Amino acid sequence: MPLVNDVHSRLNPIEVESIARPNSADDVAGCVRDCIGRGESLAVSGHRHAMGGQQFASGRTLLDMRALSNVVDFDVDRGLLTIGAGADWRRIVVATRSQDASGGPAWAIRQKQTGADELTLGGSVACNAHGRGLAMGPIVEDVESMSLVDGRGELRRCSRDENRELFELAIGGYGLFGVIVDITLRLVPRRKLRRIVRVLDLEDAYAAVERHELDGALYGDFQYAIEPSDDSFLRRGVLACYETVDDSCSVGGDGAGLSRDAWLELLSMAHTAKRRAFETYTRHYLSTHGRIYWSDSMQLSTYVPSYAEFLGATRGAEAVDESLVITELFVPPARVLELMVAARAILRRSRVEDIYGTIRSIRRDSTTFLPWARDDFACVILNLRTEHSPAGVERTRAVARDLIDAAADLGGSFYLTYHRWATRAQLLRCYPRLPVFLARKRALDPNGVFASDWHRHVATLLERDATTLRSGA
Ligand SMILES: Cc1cc2nc3c(=O)[nH]c(=O)nc-3n(C[C@H](O)[C@H](O)[C@H](O)COP(=O)(O)OP(=O)(O)OC[C@H]3O[C@@H](n4cnc5c(N)ncnc54)[C@H](O)[C@@H]3O)c2cc1C
């Protein structure tokens, strides 16, 4: 049986029955109907970056969607791009630029995830991803409509006006309501942006961001210091904001990030010399202050999935199998300082290392059925260094749970995509609609064709509630 795993944490080795790689909507519908006919189930995967087993189901068929990545339609007048759900962000950006020569409007994606580009649009929509927009909700805001093969094997178009319930459930629905075949993204005019970089304490960052927003900043984030013994730990940071500028300004570079080698070196330093890593990062960012970028290529990023091998190679005999597990917490903006105080204490006490992390903002999502952005939130992202041993994983799991409690105590929540370590109480507290979400899944997928290890885990945890909600009420 093929063995698969997630790309980033590599903590989800799972044997699947077989891997199907559909090339068309008909192929997808055929796979789903075949599974229904055999009384089997399947999981859907994109580029396999989710870390809680959302994209795999042990012993079941895996539908690898990456071949479905072609442009289906580009309405250049309205800025609507329809593209296969298996397309990744570089492909999508290329597609949005494909009509530039025609003299029509220059379109761009509005947002994408910040840490990596090799993420499929289907995977991004299925977790309802977000980028570094300052006044944006998650990606659901950018989805005009999508085609999806449902639990009966039927291809259906979903939007705010058509099959609305499926639209609201499938976005942020982790592949449990159907296989998304293609998505129509609402694009925005491509803009030139000036990067403004400041080094400051988090206490001052919000006022600074507000000022930059008034000056026309559309994007921004705050990358914080990571040396636990310093006063600056999780407090001082590099604020980068992106303000709109006149089209006559000259763009200073294509990408906005570090080169692959510089990124690897910095990441390695963040493991061994955290203070120096932050200083180096700060120097790099300050050197780009004032530079002009395109609003789409500014969002592309450097990511090396094999960085763990690189780190292992640099350490020789001292190398241990390890990776980074991301945790993302949400709190009302006014409570973010309290969250960072709590996070500081939790990390110092546990000695679990945060290798890098940022703070961003998100606006409330009032569309999806299971929203993580239940309100306007500050988003705190941590990359927790995790040794691949039972004790190492347990240490990070305990920290992740403490961090979730800290966020929940402040009226916040956490992101489901990064692990499945939340307790039953935490899931119910942060996602009160989860039992009904699971009940809708049973009602809309009566054959139970869509499966994942994450779904099995969550459904089992909530079983008591699930029994009473079986009717789909
Ligand atoms: C380094 C890194 C940086 C990240 N940065 C961010 C960030 O800045 N912002 C953010 O919001 N998230 C971020 N993420 C999380 C990431 O956006 C999600 O995990 C996303 O789902 C991964 O996309 P993927 O193509 O790898 O999907 P996979 O991991 O393969 O699948 C994820 C989920 O999507 C479902 N799915 C995939 N394709 C389809 C489809 N065609 N139809 C239906 N369901 C489907 C799967 O069943 C699964 O439930 C980051 C993750 C990593 C590892």
The ligand as an SDF file (V2000), in Angstrom:
LIG
                    3D

 53 58  0  0  0  0  0  0  0  0999 V2000
    4.7500   26.2690    5.3490 C   0  0  0  0  0  0  0  0  0  0  0  0
    3.2730   26.4940    5.4100 C   0  0  0  0  0  0  0  0  0  0  0  0
    2.7850   27.7780    5.3770 C   0  0  0  0  0  0  0  0  0  0  0  0
    1.4090   28.0130    5.4470 C   0  0  0  0  0  0  0  0  0  0  0  0
    0.9650   29.2990    5.4390 N   0  0  0  0  0  0  0  0  0  0  0  0
   -0.3550   29.5390    5.5620 C   0  0  0  0  0  0  0  0  0  0  0  0
   -0.8610   30.8620    5.5840 C   0  0  0  0  0  0  0  0  0  0  0  0
   -0.1170   31.8290    5.4930 O   0  0  0  0  0  0  0  0  0  0  0  0
   -2.2050   31.0390    5.6820 N   0  0  0  0  0  0  0  0  0  0  0  0
   -3.0690   29.9850    5.7580 C   0  0  0  0  0  0  0  0  0  0  0  0
   -4.2790   30.2090    5.8420 O   0  0  0  0  0  0  0  0  0  0  0  0
   -2.6140   28.7260    5.7460 N   0  0  0  0  0  0  0  0  0  0  0  0
   -1.2910   28.4810    5.6470 C   0  0  0  0  0  0  0  0  0  0  0  0
   -0.8410   27.1970    5.6200 N   0  0  0  0  0  0  0  0  0  0  0  0
   -1.8220   26.1110    5.6950 C   0  0  0  0  0  0  0  0  0  0  0  0
   -2.2930   25.7120    4.2900 C   0  0  0  0  0  0  0  0  0  0  0  0
   -2.9280   26.8170    3.6790 O   0  0  0  0  0  0  0  0  0  0  0  0
   -3.3190   24.5610    4.3680 C   0  0  0  0  0  0  0  0  0  0  0  0
   -2.8240   23.4780    5.0750 O   0  0  0  0  0  0  0  0  0  0  0  0
   -3.7890   24.1560    2.9760 C   0  0  0  0  0  0  0  0  0  0  0  0
   -4.9440   23.3660    3.1040 O   0  0  0  0  0  0  0  0  0  0  0  0
   -2.7290   23.3620    2.2410 C   0  0  0  0  0  0  0  0  0  0  0  0
   -3.0440   23.2300    0.8760 O   0  0  0  0  0  0  0  0  0  0  0  0
   -2.6030   21.8890    0.1250 P   0  0  0  0  0  0  0  0  0  0  0  0
   -2.7770   22.0710   -1.3440 O   0  0  0  0  0  0  0  0  0  0  0  0
   -1.2750   21.4440    0.5800 O   0  0  0  0  0  0  0  0  0  0  0  0
   -3.7590   20.9170    0.6390 O   0  0  0  0  0  0  0  0  0  0  0  0
   -3.6930   19.4790    1.3580 P   0  0  0  0  0  0  0  0  0  0  0  0
   -2.8590   19.5480    2.5650 O   0  0  0  0  0  0  0  0  0  0  0  0
   -3.3530   18.4280    0.3640 O   0  0  0  0  0  0  0  0  0  0  0  0
   -5.2410   19.3380    1.7830 O   0  0  0  0  0  0  0  0  0  0  0  0
   -5.7320   20.1650    2.7890 C   0  0  0  0  0  0  0  0  0  0  0  0
   -7.2380   20.0070    2.9070 C   0  0  0  0  0  0  0  0  0  0  0  0
   -7.8370   20.4170    1.6980 O   0  0  0  0  0  0  0  0  0  0  0  0
   -8.6620   19.3840    1.1720 C   0  0  0  0  0  0  0  0  0  0  0  0
   -8.5900   19.4790   -0.2890 N   0  0  0  0  0  0  0  0  0  0  0  0
   -7.4830   19.6010   -1.0570 C   0  0  0  0  0  0  0  0  0  0  0  0
   -7.8480   19.6830   -2.3500 N   0  0  0  0  0  0  0  0  0  0  0  0
   -9.1990   19.6050   -2.3870 C   0  0  0  0  0  0  0  0  0  0  0  0
  -10.1710   19.6190   -3.4360 C   0  0  0  0  0  0  0  0  0  0  0  0
   -9.8080   19.7500   -4.7290 N   0  0  0  0  0  0  0  0  0  0  0  0
  -11.4620   19.4840   -3.1110 N   0  0  0  0  0  0  0  0  0  0  0  0
  -11.8510   19.3730   -1.8050 C   0  0  0  0  0  0  0  0  0  0  0  0
  -10.9820   19.3600   -0.7820 N   0  0  0  0  0  0  0  0  0  0  0  0
   -9.6780   19.4780   -1.0790 C   0  0  0  0  0  0  0  0  0  0  0  0
   -8.0690   18.1060    1.7240 C   0  0  0  0  0  0  0  0  0  0  0  0
   -9.0180   17.0490    1.7440 O   0  0  0  0  0  0  0  0  0  0  0  0
   -7.6610   18.5610    3.1150 C   0  0  0  0  0  0  0  0  0  0  0  0
   -8.7730   18.5130    3.9740 O   0  0  0  0  0  0  0  0  0  0  0  0
    0.5170   26.9220    5.5490 C   0  0  0  0  0  0  0  0  0  0  0  0
    1.0060   25.6230    5.5950 C   0  0  0  0  0  0  0  0  0  0  0  0
    2.3780   25.3970    5.5350 C   0  0  0  0  0  0  0  0  0  0  0  0
    2.8930   24.0020    5.6320 C   0  0  0  0  0  0  0  0  0  0  0  0
  1  2  1  0
  2  3  1  0
  2 52  2  0
  3  4  2  0
  4  5  1  0
  4 50  1  0
  5  6  2  0
  6  7  1  0
  6 13  1  0
  7  8  2  0
  7  9  1  0
  9 10  1  0
 10 11  2  0
 10 12  1  0
 12 13  2  0
 13 14  1  0
 14 15  1  0
 14 50  1  0
 15 16  1  0
 16 17  1  0
 16 18  1  0
 18 19  1  0
 18 20  1  0
 20 21  1  0
 20 22  1  0
 22 23  1  0
 23 24  1  0
 24 25  2  0
 24 26  1  0
 24 27  1  0
 27 28  1  0
 28 29  2  0
 28 30  1  0
 28 31  1  0
 31 32  1  0
 32 33  1  0
 33 34  1  0
 33 48  1  0
 34 35  1  0
 35 36  1  0
 35 46  1  0
 36 37  1  0
 36 45  1  0
 37 38  2  0
 38 39  1  0
 39 40  1  0
 39 45  2  0
 40 41  1  0
 40 42  2  0
 42 43  1  0
 43 44  2  0
 44 45  1  0
 46 47  1  0
 46 48  1  0
 48 49  1  0
 50 51  2  0
 51 52  1  0
 52 53  1  0
M  END
$$$$
